[in-house]
Amino acid sequence: FFFFLSSEFLWYILWYLLLKTLLFSLYDQIFFCFVFYFHFNSMCFLYTFLYKFVIYISEFNICNIIYNLIIIFNYQFTTI
C-alpha cells in the first residue's frame, strides 16, 4: 500500500498523464525514453520537461503509449 504513496510512484503517474495528454511520434518516443532515463540519473528533468512542451508536435499512436508504459514499469521492477 505504501508503495502507491511513494514519491517515485507519483512520478510514474505524472509520466502516464504526460503520455496521455501529449501524443508521441516515433521521434518523441525515442526522446521520451532518453529523458525518462536521465530523470532518475541526473537533475536535468526540469529542462527536458520544458523542452518536451516547447518542441512537442505529433499524432496519436496508442502503440507508443503502451510501449512507453512497459518501459516505465520495467524500470520499476528492475530497481526494486
N, C-alpha and C positions, 0 to 999 in steps of 0.2 A: 504493500500500500504506500509506504513512504517513498518508494521509487518514483511513483507518479507525482509526488510533490517536489522532487528534486529539481534543482535549477537546470540540470542538463536535460531533463525531460521537457522542461519548458522551452528550451532551445529547439527541441525536435518539433514541438507544436508550432513554434514560430516559423521554422523552415517549411513545415507542412502547409501552413497558411500562405507562406510566400509562394509555394508551388501551386497552390490552388488559385491564387489571385493573379500571379504572373505566369504567363503561358510560355513554355520553353521551346525554343527551336533546338536543332542539333548543336549549334554553337553554344547556346546558353546552357544546354545540358552539360557539355564538357566544362564550361566555365563554372557552373554550379558545383560540380564535383571538386574542382580545384579550390574554390572558395570555401567549401564545407571542410575540406581537409585542413586548410590553414586557419580556419576559425578556431579549431581545437589545438593548434600548434603555434599560434602567434597571436599578436594583438592587433592585427590588421583587419579585423572583422568589420569595424565601422566603415572603413574606406571601401572595402569590397561591397558592403551592403549598399552604400550610397551609389557606388559605381553601377551596381545592378539596376537601380532605379533610373539612373541617368541614361544608360545606353540600351535599356530594355526595349526590344521590338521583336514580336514573334507571333506565332499562330498556335492554336490549341492542338495538343497531342497528348492523349491520355497515356500512351505508352511511355512517354518521357516522365510523366508524373509517377507512374508505377515504378519505373526503373530507379528514379531518384529516391523514392521511399525505401526500396530494397537496399540501396546503398546506405541510407541513414540507419536502418535497423541492423544491417550487417556491422556497421561501425559500433553500434551499441553492444552487440553480442561479443565482439572481439575485444572489447575494453573492460568487460566485467571481471 
